[in-house]
Amino acid sequence: MLILAIDTALDACAAAVLDTDSETMRAQESLVMKRGHAEALMPLIARVMSQAGVAFSALGRIVATTGPGSFTGLRVGLSAARGIALAARKPVVGVTTLSAFAAPVVAADRGHPVISAIDARHDQVYFQVVGGGGEELVRPQIVPIAEAVAAARFGAAHLVGNAAGLLAERWPTDTAAPAAVDPRPAPDIAWIAWLGAAAVPELASARPFYLRAPDVKVPSNMPQPPTQTATS
């Protein structure tokens, strides 16, 4: 099966074409960027598809990262994935950025728990903890960094994600030190493709996985609309 993978959730704009039959990456490209995903993505996808020598109609599936991550970035990637899927009449699946960060570490089979951490700002992180075998120890959530480092109770963990360094700085000194700190800005697009290949479409919706609502609040003193009463 040929899979087109797309990632714009964090500080990269990336795409890849995976051939699961030959277990090879036909083509891949990743650009580090904090802004400008909307302008960069479609030309990047065109280059990757051309390099892979694959027509959209030949794809078996499209996969995109669902977050957590940038609200704007997520919309760009998911909109592109859905649009391509609709035009090519192919299924589209989603994978979370947290699982994409953890996957290569778990695959290396080092036996340490893996903490995926993404900077959520305001002294908070999106994070998830999995065991060395990939079993979930702490579900995905957004918490203050002070709470996230409590995961040190699981032992010498491998920290990965753009907030790995933040956790390492606050790691409790009375516990085992992190086994490794990998502060990469975005997941590996090749692993996103492989996770997409393994995903069950009915269970891997290509919808944003925010973990928190946008920072928009209705002022408490805003006038409320008048209550209407039914008339006969």
Secondary structure, 3 states (H helix, E strand, C coil): CEEEEEECCCCEEEEEEEECCCCEEEEEEEEECCCCHHHHHHHHHHHHHHHHCCCHHHCCEEEEECCCCCHHHHHHHHHHHHHHHHHHCCCEEEECHHHHHHHHHHHCCCCCCEEEEEEEECCEEEEEEECCCCCEEEEEEEEEHHHHHHHHHHCCCEEECCCHHHHHHCCCCCCCCCCEEECCCCCCHHHHHHHHHHCCHHHCCCCCCCCCCCCCCCCCCCCCCCCCCCCC
